[in-house]
Amino acid sequence: MNLASLDLNLLVALDALLLEANVGRAAMRIGLSQPAASHALRRLRDVLGDPLLVRAGARMELTPRAQALRAPLAQALDQVRGLFMPDDFDAARSERRFRLMMPDLAVELLMPPLMKKLDATAPGVRIDVVPWRGPAIFTAEFARTIDMVISIGDAFKGFHRQLLYTDSDALAVRQGHPAGARLKNRDTFLKARHVAVIIRGQSEDLIDTWLQTKKLERRIALVVPSYIEALHVAARTDLVAFVPRRLIAALSKQLSLVTVAPPIDPGIDEQFMFYPTRAQMDPGSIWLRSIMLGIGRELERPKRRAPS
């Protein structure tokens, strides 16, 4: 590929198309007409030798090549934007306060490594974490107070989205649970007593939404509003928690929990970092986003096994 002939605006269009998986919404995100966005998609298909977006029924889906491009492209564009930004955010001297919205599982996984980095490089920076709320109750007034959102799902209005890390779901039970490994059996799994997690802005546990697509229903004995509460309950009862695997691993030693593979695989969870359009070129926001992306890469890195 001849980079000298590559229009940087094509990469901006590609980023929007990968975020939205929809030509019309991508056009709105970057201020193009829909025909212009369609033209950009055709040029990108020629340049990359891949269709990028393919029709699946009534909607469009990303090809595997397009999926693989999302995170590195977003990171590359942030680096390019940083080249043209004045270096006026002095992390070591800054006393800036950032407001982040995220669920408890993201706090557990992301805040310890983030604070360790800030202690070393930006001791005056303060992080305020506010309770997570879904897009349905994410008002424009509230959005103006938020510097970053960590969440699964679709874009929040007025926010850009970058893939942060991936996860999968598993069952968490206490050590010595009477069902134990037998939960890998579908009937045992469905008959077990479960603790469900319904966080603010949702009507049911996302696991149950997914199970309904399989025409399955588990037995719910308790509903709590957070994943960490679910794990604490599972650690002290015979209830089963169906939660993100990385969170179980983070707390398994502390809570004496055992991870059990579910009998049906709900697939991969994608955790995204959302940041407001108003902060796209803000040096402080770029600095914080780069740190968060680094933490996400560390989470994705395979753990080395200790020598036996």
C-alpha positions as CSV (number, residue, x, y, z in Angstrom):
1,M,0.0,0.0,0.0
2,N,1.3,3.5,-0.9
3,L,0.8,5.5,2.3
4,A,1.5,8.7,0.5
5,S,-1.7,8.3,-1.5
6,L,-3.8,7.4,1.5
7,D,-6.2,10.1,2.6
8,L,-6.2,10.4,6.4
9,N,-9.9,11.2,6.3
10,L,-10.5,7.7,5.0
11,L,-9.2,6.4,8.3
12,V,-11.6,8.7,10.2
13,A,-14.4,7.3,8.1
14,L,-13.2,3.7,8.7
15,D,-13.2,4.4,12.5
16,A,-16.8,5.6,12.4
17,L,-17.9,2.6,10.2
18,L,-16.3,0.1,12.6
19,L,-17.8,1.8,15.6
20,E,-21.3,2.0,14.2
21,A,-21.5,-1.0,11.7
22,N,-24.0,1.2,9.9
23,V,-23.3,3.6,7.0
24,G,-26.0,6.1,8.0
25,R,-25.0,6.3,11.6
26,A,-21.3,6.5,10.7
27,A,-22.1,9.4,8.3
28,M,-23.8,11.3,11.1
29,R,-21.0,10.6,13.6
30,I,-18.4,12.4,11.4
31,G,-20.6,14.9,9.6
32,L,-20.8,13.4,6.1
33,S,-23.7,12.8,3.9
34,Q,-24.8,9.1,3.5
35,P,-23.6,9.0,-0.1
36,A,-20.2,10.3,0.9
37,A,-19.9,7.7,3.6
38,S,-21.0,5.0,1.2
39,H,-18.3,6.2,-1.2
40,A,-15.7,6.1,1.6
41,L,-16.7,2.5,2.3
42,R,-16.2,1.5,-1.3
43,R,-12.8,3.1,-1.3
44,L,-11.8,1.4,1.9
45,R,-13.0,-2.0,0.6
46,D,-10.7,-1.5,-2.4
47,V,-7.7,-0.3,-0.3
48,L,-8.0,-3.1,2.2
49,G,-9.3,-5.9,-0.1
50,D,-12.0,-6.8,2.4
51,P,-15.8,-6.0,2.4
52,L,-15.6,-4.8,6.0
53,L,-19.4,-4.6,6.4
54,V,-21.6,-7.5,5.2
55,R,-25.4,-7.9,5.4
56,A,-26.8,-10.3,7.9
57,G,-30.5,-10.4,7.5
58,A,-31.9,-6.8,8.1
59,R,-28.6,-5.5,9.5
60,M,-24.9,-5.1,8.7
61,E,-22.1,-7.0,10.5
62,L,-18.4,-6.4,10.6
63,T,-16.2,-9.0,8.9
64,P,-13.4,-10.6,11.0
65,R,-10.9,-8.3,9.4
66,A,-12.9,-5.3,10.4
67,Q,-13.3,-6.6,14.0
68,A,-9.6,-7.0,14.2
69,L,-9.0,-3.4,13.0
70,R,-11.2,-1.6,15.6
71,A,-8.9,-1.3,18.6
72,P,-5.5,-0.7,16.8
73,L,-7.2,1.9,14.4
74,A,-8.7,3.8,17.3
75,Q,-5.4,3.8,19.2
76,A,-3.5,4.9,16.0
77,L,-6.0,7.8,15.4
78,D,-5.6,9.0,19.0
79,Q,-1.8,9.0,18.6
80,V,-2.1,11.0,15.4
81,R,-4.4,13.5,17.1
82,G,-1.9,13.8,19.9
83,L,0.8,14.8,17.4
84,F,-1.1,18.0,16.6
85,M,-2.0,18.8,20.2
86,P,0.0,21.3,22.2
87,D,1.7,19.6,25.1
88,D,-0.2,21.6,27.7
89,F,-1.3,18.8,30.1
90,D,1.4,18.4,32.8
91,A,0.3,15.2,34.6
92,A,2.9,15.5,37.3
93,R,1.6,19.0,38.3
94,S,-2.1,18.7,37.4
95,E,-4.8,18.8,40.1
96,R,-7.5,18.0,37.5
97,R,-10.6,16.0,38.6
98,F,-11.9,13.4,36.1
99,R,-15.4,12.0,36.5
100,L,-15.8,8.4,35.3
101,M,-19.0,6.3,35.1
102,M,-18.6,2.5,35.3
103,P,-20.2,-0.6,36.8
104,D,-18.6,-2.1,39.9
105,L,-16.9,-4.9,38.0
106,A,-14.9,-2.2,36.0
107,V,-14.0,-0.4,39.2
108,E,-12.6,-3.7,40.6
109,L,-10.6,-4.5,37.5
110,L,-9.5,-1.0,36.3
111,M,-9.1,1.3,39.3
112,P,-6.3,-0.5,41.2
113,P,-3.9,-0.4,38.2
114,L,-5.1,3.1,37.3
115,M,-4.4,4.5,40.8
116,K,-1.0,2.8,40.9
117,K,-0.1,4.6,37.7
118,L,-1.4,7.9,38.9
119,D,0.4,7.6,42.2
120,A,3.6,7.3,40.2
121,T,3.0,9.9,37.5
122,A,0.1,12.2,38.5
123,P,-0.3,12.3,42.3
124,G,-2.5,15.4,42.2
125,V,-5.0,14.1,39.7
126,R,-8.3,12.9,41.3
127,I,-10.7,10.3,39.9
128,D,-14.4,10.5,40.9
129,V,-16.3,7.3,40.0
130,V,-20.1,7.8,39.8
131,P,-22.7,5.0,39.7
132,W,-23.4,3.5,36.4
133,R,-26.6,4.3,34.6
134,G,-27.8,2.9,31.2
135,P,-28.2,5.0,28.0
136,A,-32.0,5.2,28.7
137,I,-31.4,7.3,31.8
138,F,-28.2,9.0,30.7
139,T,-29.4,12.5,30.2
140,A,-27.7,15.2,28.2
141,E,-27.2,17.3,31.4
142,F,-25.6,14.4,33.2
143,A,-23.4,13.6,30.2
144,R,-21.9,17.1,30.3
145,T,-20.4,16.2,33.7
146,I,-18.8,12.9,32.6
147,D,-15.3,12.6,31.2
148,M,-15.4,8.8,30.5
149,V,-17.8,5.9,30.6
150,I,-16.8,2.2,30.9
151,S,-19.6,0.0,29.7
152,I,-20.7,-2.8,27.3
153,G,-23.1,-2.1,24.6
154,D,-23.9,0.6,22.1
155,A,-22.7,4.2,22.0
156,F,-23.9,6.8,24.4
157,K,-25.2,9.9,22.6
158,G,-22.4,12.4,22.1
159,F,-19.7,9.9,23.0
160,H,-17.1,8.1,21.0
161,R,-16.4,4.4,21.7
162,Q,-13.2,2.4,21.8
163,L,-12.8,-1.3,22.7
164,L,-11.0,-1.6,26.0
165,Y,-10.9,-5.3,26.7
166,T,-12.8,-8.5,26.2
167,D,-14.2,-10.9,28.7
168,S,-16.4,-14.0,29.0
169,D,-18.9,-15.2,31.5
170,A,-18.6,-18.1,33.9
171,L,-20.2,-19.5,37.0
172,A,-18.8,-18.7,40.5
173,V,-19.5,-20.9,43.5
174,R,-18.0,-21.3,46.9
175,Q,-15.4,-23.8,47.6
176,G,-17.1,-27.1,48.6
177,H,-20.3,-26.2,46.7
178,P,-22.5,-29.4,46.7
179,A,-23.1,-29.2,43.0
180,G,-19.6,-28.0,42.0
181,A,-18.4,-29.3,38.7
182,R,-21.9,-30.9,38.0
183,L,-23.0,-27.3,37.1
184,K,-21.4,-28.0,33.7
185,N,-24.5,-30.1,33.1
186,R,-27.3,-28.1,31.6
187,D,-30.1,-29.6,33.8
188,T,-28.1,-29.1,37.0
189,F,-27.3,-25.6,35.9
190,L,-30.9,-24.7,35.3
191,K,-32.2,-26.3,38.5
192,A,-29.6,-24.6,40.7
193,R,-30.5,-21.5,42.7
194,H,-29.0,-18.4,41.2
195,V,-28.2,-14.9,42.3
196,A,-29.0,-12.5,39.4
197,V,-27.5,-9.0,38.8
198,I,-29.8,-6.3,37.7
199,I,-28.0,-3.0,37.6
200,R,-29.5,0.5,37.4
201,G,-31.3,1.2,34.1
202,Q,-31.9,-2.5,33.2
203,S,-35.0,-4.6,33.6
204,E,-33.4,-8.0,34.0
205,D,-30.0,-9.7,34.2
206,L,-28.3,-9.7,30.7
207,I,-27.7,-13.4,31.2
208,D,-31.4,-14.0,31.5
209,T,-32.0,-11.9,28.4
210,W,-29.6,-14.1,26.5
211,L,-31.0,-17.4,28.0
212,Q,-34.4,-16.4,26.7
213,T,-33.0,-16.4,23.1
214,K,-32.2,-20.1,23.7
215,K,-35.7,-20.7,25.2
216,L,-34.1,-21.5,28.6
217,E,-34.8,-20.2,32.0
218,R,-32.7,-20.5,35.2
219,R,-34.0,-20.6,38.7
220,I,-33.4,-17.1,40.3
221,A,-33.5,-17.1,44.1
222,L,-32.0,-13.6,44.7
223,V,-31.6,-10.4,42.8
224,V,-28.8,-7.9,43.7
225,P,-27.8,-4.6,42.0
226,S,-24.0,-5.3,41.5
227,Y,-21.7,-8.1,40.4
228,I,-19.5,-7.8,43.5
229,E,-22.5,-8.2,45.8
230,A,-23.4,-11.4,43.8
231,L,-20.0,-12.8,44.4
232,H,-20.1,-12.1,48.1
233,V,-23.4,-13.8,48.4
234,A,-22.2,-16.8,46.3
235,A,-19.1,-17.1,48.6
236,R,-21.3,-17.5,51.7
237,T,-24.2,-19.5,50.3
238,D,-25.0,-22.3,47.8
239,L,-26.3,-19.8,45.3
240,V,-24.6,-19.6,41.9
241,A,-23.4,-16.4,40.3
242,F,-23.1,-16.2,36.5
243,V,-20.8,-13.2,36.1
244,P,-17.7,-12.0,34.1
245,R,-14.8,-14.4,34.4
246,R,-12.2,-11.7,35.0
247,L,-14.1,-10.5,38.0
248,I,-14.2,-14.0,39.5
249,A,-10.5,-14.4,39.0
250,A,-9.8,-11.0,40.7
251,L,-11.8,-12.0,43.8
252,S,-11.5,-15.8,43.8
253,K,-8.7,-16.0,46.4
254,Q,-10.1,-13.3,48.6
255,L,-13.6,-14.9,48.7
256,S,-12.6,-18.6,48.3
257,L,-14.6,-18.9,45.0
258,V,-14.3,-21.5,42.3
259,T,-14.8,-20.9,38.6
260,V,-17.0,-23.3,36.7
261,A,-17.5,-23.3,33.0
262,P,-21.2,-22.9,32.1
263,P,-22.9,-25.6,30.1
264,I,-23.8,-23.1,27.4
265,D,-21.4,-20.4,26.3
266,P,-22.8,-16.9,26.0
267,G,-19.8,-15.8,24.0
268,I,-17.4,-12.8,24.3
269,D,-18.3,-9.7,26.3
270,E,-16.7,-6.5,25.0
271,Q,-16.0,-3.7,27.5
272,F,-15.8,-0.3,25.9
273,M,-14.3,3.1,26.8
274,F,-16.6,6.0,25.8
275,Y,-15.4,9.5,25.8
276,P,-17.3,12.7,24.9
277,T,-16.9,14.4,21.5
278,R,-16.1,17.6,23.3
279,A,-13.0,15.9,24.9
280,Q,-11.7,14.3,21.7
281,M,-8.8,16.8,21.3
282,D,-8.4,17.6,25.0
283,P,-4.8,16.8,26.1
284,G,-5.9,15.7,29.5
285,S,-8.5,13.3,28.1
286,I,-6.1,11.9,25.6
287,W,-3.6,11.3,28.4
288,L,-6.2,9.5,30.5
289,R,-7.5,7.5,27.6
290,S,-4.0,6.3,26.7
291,I,-3.5,5.1,30.3
292,M,-6.8,3.2,30.2
293,L,-6.0,1.6,26.9
294,G,-2.7,0.4,28.3
295,I,-4.5,-1.1,31.3
296,G,-6.9,-2.8,28.8
297,R,-4.0,-4.2,26.9
298,E,-2.5,-5.6,30.1
299,L,-5.8,-7.3,30.9
300,E,-5.7,-9.0,27.5
301,R,-2.2,-10.1,27.8
302,P,-2.0,-13.9,28.6
303,K,-0.8,-14.5,32.2
304,R,2.4,-16.4,32.6
305,R,2.2,-19.6,34.6
306,A,4.4,-19.8,37.6
307,P,7.2,-22.4,37.2
308,S,6.4,-25.7,38.7
